[in-house]
Amino acid sequence: MNRALALNPQAVEVPASQDALLEVSNLTLRRGKAVVLDGVSLALHSGETLGLIGESGAGKSTLAMALIGLLRAPEVQLEGSMRFRGTELVTLREADYRRLRGNKIGLIFQDATAALNPCFTVGEQIAEPLKRHLGLSKWDRRERAAELMHSVGIPEPALRLDAYPHELSGGMQQRVMIAIALACNPELLLADEPTSALDVTIQAQIMELILDRVRALNSSAVFVLHDLALGAQVCDRIAVMYAGQIVEEGPSERVLAAPLHPYTQGLKSCVVELGSSTLVPIPGQIPPLNAMPAGCRFAPRCPRAQAICGEQRPVAETRDGRQIACWFID
């Protein structure tokens, strides 16, 4: 396997008895009458990486934005629970969330070009969380910002501190975003499609960089991804999402090697490999929010759907060390 792609050679299984760093329980998010997230439950332990996998519209980015507090009432309605180190996030005051955001929980956006402020230098933007959360002096902030830029592979960091975002390439801008997200050594990093806006030639470099920095800090991470194979390479566990629900969750190698849910099997069939002459796309598309099926949301696209699938939502069952929500796992 190509070294640049083999990013996670030692997947770690964390005992279920260990206290979770992040625990999401029966989380439902509504925009008006539309149910965007429907009964999502998952857990993430210290030092663990989790991949949220699925097509566009599956709810992956929505879940990440809810976790970091960028989707809150009255814009949306949240039910259920999100607990970080035992602190309930659903009802957390915004002032308390600001103390977590950028400090204990970091976020890497999809598109650094849109996320970075064009009116401030990259050094100022890296230094901002250092001032707010750590209270460093101006000189210490500048020195620490240069160290962070060096740690993410930006050459001549002392000179580039005074550069504006438009003066850097897309790859360098994304490295700046990583430096900002990791500035305060967060316990949890949320990476929302961190390489989607980059050239394919540097995507593996950026993913490897993020994973290396997360491991070096002994942090945990949630990666929002489209690619099932990439998720298996960079994440300890995978949660496959479809139409706002988690349909399969478990150790990444196991999920990729032998997916049990029909949707996960469909995602695997869409992975293009060198030397392969077959590509089997999943028919249809994710239903719109105002027309979700009453039972299993994947039923209209599922090759093994039967009458019960259109009538009742399947309850997640434990099989082969993972959770699968399907009426006909066998």
HELIX and SHEET records of a PDB file:
HELIX    1   1 LYS A   60  LEU A   67  1                                   8    
HELIX    2   2 GLU A   94  LEU A  100  1                                   7    
HELIX    3   3 ALA A  112  ALA A  115  1                                   4    
HELIX    4   4 VAL A  122  PRO A  129  1                                   8    
HELIX    5   5 LEU A  130  LEU A  134  3                                   5    
HELIX    6   6 LYS A  138  SER A  151  1                                  14    
HELIX    7   7 PRO A  157  ARG A  160  1                                   4    
HELIX    8   8 PRO A  165  GLU A  167  5                                   3    
HELIX    9   9 GLY A  170  ALA A  181  1                                  12    
HELIX   10  10 VAL A  200  ALA A  216  1                                  17    
HELIX   11  11 LEU A  228  VAL A  234  1                                   7    
HELIX   12  12 SER A  252  ALA A  257  1                                   6    
HELIX   13  13 PRO A  262  SER A  269  1                                   8    
HELIX   14  14 LEU A  289  ALA A  291  5                                   3    
HELIX   15  15 ALA A  299  ARG A  301  5                                   3    
HELIX   16  16 ALA A  307  GLY A  310  5                                   4    
SHEET    1   A 4 ALA A  34  LEU A  44  0                                        
SHEET    2   A 4 LEU A  22  ARG A  31 -1                                        
SHEET    3   A 4 GLN A  77  PHE A  84 -1                                        
SHEET    4   A 4 THR A  87  GLU A  88 -1                                        
SHEET    1   B 8 ILE A 105  ILE A 108  0                                        
SHEET    2   B 8 LEU A 188  ASP A 192  1                                        
SHEET    3   B 8 SER A 220  LEU A 225  1                                        
SHEET    4   B 8 THR A  49  ILE A  53  1                                        
SHEET    5   B 8 ARG A 237  TYR A 242  1                                        
SHEET    6   B 8 GLN A 245  PRO A 251 -1                                        
SHEET    7   B 8 ARG A 322  ILE A 324 -1                                        
SHEET    8   B 8 GLU A 317  ARG A 319 -1                                        
END                                                                             
